[in-house]
Amino acid sequence: MTTQDATQAGLMELRATLSRSRAYFWFIGLFSIFVNLLMLTGPLYMLQVYDSVLGSQSVPTLISLTLLVAFMYAMMGFLDHARARVMARVGAQFQSSLDQRVFEAQLRVPMLSLYAEKDLKLGGLRDLSAVQRALTSPVFMSLYDLPFAPVFLFGIFVFHPYLGVLAIAGGTILVILALANRLVTKESLITSQSASHQADILSDVMAKESEMIQSMGMQKAAFARWNALRGNALDTQTLGSDAQGVFSTTIKITRLFLQSAMLGLGAYLVLQKQMTPGAMIAGSILLGRALAPIEQLVNQWSVIEQGRNSYSSLAKLLGFVPVQGARTSLPKPRAKLEA
């Protein structure tokens, strides 16, 4: 079996496991729709306060709007917490469904011929945990929020076309920065994960053979070998973190500048009597909400990348080590002794 065929077989098995939670993914998507619609509460509240309450100077209207907003935010918090709990259970179900399968496959790897040439790793359980962490991380929720960014941008266009053009231009810049971040940091993340994985495997082997290492006086040599792998992992991880930090800071500063630019352009349009002060504030809030998923994806991209790499390694392991067939049942031994 070639590596590509084995990987495809493993991917099919992993997808079959995830398909058992298909209903949960639909529930999370449904909750995400209402959560993102409720995100419009803040901009609409600002719009009403600036344009209606301050103009009419009606305290009962302000109290009614505030109570309504408090209820809407409470519902948004409830739904957001609910989808996080559902996602946590999806990750737990995925891991529990594959724990025994991966454990047994990992035990059978050393018995396979030429397993080293097949590039099989002995850290299948670690890969499974990495995939589970990626599924339950907050950054995975941002993937559900990202499709609603055009809705918020359309809302900005409703206030004024100039604000919409500024929002789309800023969003395009952030998307380009996010793609550049992936291209620059991808190789370092893969190298760091591979080196760290090799160091973990070596430490496990040394722990099992600790008596032999100590009896033969090989502590320094063993540590030097492990430390070389660990140092390589730390060096590549540091380089990747530095590059990701540059992109994260750039995106954060760009987003803050765009929100200020949105306020400045909105103030100019208010002075020109082309929009209201409430629309100016609401447009700035909508822009921040539209760009938030992109910023979160860049800041936590290492979690997603590590999950992807672990998912691929897990698929290769399960593809090369298929499920064992049923063993031939043997009759129970009879308690008969002859001497």
Residue pairs with C-beta under 8 A, 6 or more apart in sequence:
1 9
1 319
1 320
3 118
3 119
3 316
5 319
6 118
6 316
6 319
6 320
7 312
7 315
7 316
7 319
8 315
8 319
9 318
9 319
9 322
10 314
10 315
10 316
10 317
10 318
10 319
10 320
11 315
11 319
13 315
13 318
13 319
14 98
14 311
14 314
14 315
14 318
17 94
17 97
17 98
18 94
20 93
20 97
21 90
21 93
21 94
24 86
24 87
24 89
24 90
25 90
27 83
27 86
28 83
28 86
28 87
28 90
28 144
29 144
31 79
31 80
31 82
31 83
31 86
32 83
32 141
32 144
32 145
32 148
33 148
34 75
34 76
34 79
35 76
35 79
35 80
35 83
35 145
36 145
36 148
36 151
38 72
38 73
38 75
38 76
38 79
39 76
39 148
39 152
39 289
40 155
40 286
41 69
41 72
41 73
41 76
42 69
42 285
43 155
43 281
43 282
43 283
43 285
43 286
43 289
44 282
45 65
45 69
46 278
46 281
46 282
46 285
47 276
47 278
47 279
47 281
47 282
48 65
48 278
49 62
49 65
49 278
50 276
50 277
50 278
50 281
51 276
51 277
51 278
51 279
52 58
52 61
53 61
53 62
53 65
83 141
83 144
84 138
84 141
87 135
87 136
87 140
87 141
88 136
90 135
90 136
91 132
91 133
91 135
91 136
92 132
92 136
94 131
94 132
94 135
95 128
95 129
95 131
95 132
98 128
98 314
99 125
99 128
101 318
101 323
102 124
102 125
102 127
102 128
102 314
102 317
102 318
103 124
103 125
104 324
105 124
105 317
105 318
105 321
106 122
106 123
106 124
106 125
106 317
108 321
108 324
109 115
109 120
109 122
109 124
109 317
109 320
109 321
110 122
112 118
112 120
112 320
112 321
115 320
118 316
118 320
119 316
120 316
120 317
120 320
120 321
121 127
121 197
121 201
121 313
121 317
122 201
122 204
123 197
123 200
123 201
123 313
124 313
124 314
124 317
126 197
126 200
126 310
127 310
127 311
127 313
127 314
127 317
128 310
128 314
130 306
130 307
130 309
130 310
131 307
131 310
131 311
131 314
133 303
133 307
134 140
134 303
134 304
134 306
134 307
134 308
134 310
134 311
135 307
137 300
137 303
137 304
138 296
138 300
139 296
139 297
139 299
139 300
139 301
139 303
139 304
140 304
142 292
142 293
142 296
142 297
142 300
143 293
143 297
145 292
145 293
146 293
146 294
146 297
149 171
149 290
149 291
149 293
149 294
152 286
152 287
152 289
152 290
153 164
153 167
153 168
153 171
153 286
153 290
154 164
155 286
156 163
156 164
156 167
156 262
156 283
156 286
156 287
156 290
157 163
157 164
157 167
159 266
159 275
159 279
159 280
159 282
159 283
160 266
160 269
160 274
160 275
160 279
160 283
162 265
162 269
163 262
163 265
163 266
163 269
163 283
166 258
166 261
166 262
166 265
167 258
167 262
167 283
167 286
167 287
167 290
170 254
170 255
170 258
170 261
170 287
170 291
171 290
171 291
171 294
173 254
174 251
174 254
174 255
174 291
174 294
174 295
175 294
177 247
177 250
177 251
177 254
177 298
178 247
178 251
178 294
178 297
178 298
178 301
180 247
181 243
181 244
181 247
181 248
181 251
181 298
181 301
182 301
182 305
184 243
184 247
185 240
185 243
185 244
185 247
185 301
185 302
185 305
186 305
188 236
188 237
188 239
188 240
188 243
189 240
189 302
189 305
189 306
189 309
190 305
190 309
191 236
192 233
192 236
192 237
192 240
193 306
193 309
193 310
195 229
195 230
195 232
195 233
195 236
196 230
196 233
196 237
198 229
199 226
199 229
199 230
199 233
202 225
202 226
202 229
203 226
206 213
206 222
206 226
212 218
213 219
213 222
240 302
241 302
244 298
244 301
244 302
247 298
248 295
248 298
248 299
251 294
251 295
251 298
252 295
255 288
255 291
255 295
258 287
258 291
259 284
259 287
259 288
262 283
262 284
262 287
263 280
263 281
263 284
266 275
266 279
266 280
266 281
266 283
266 284
267 280
269 275
269 280
270 276
270 277
270 280
297 304
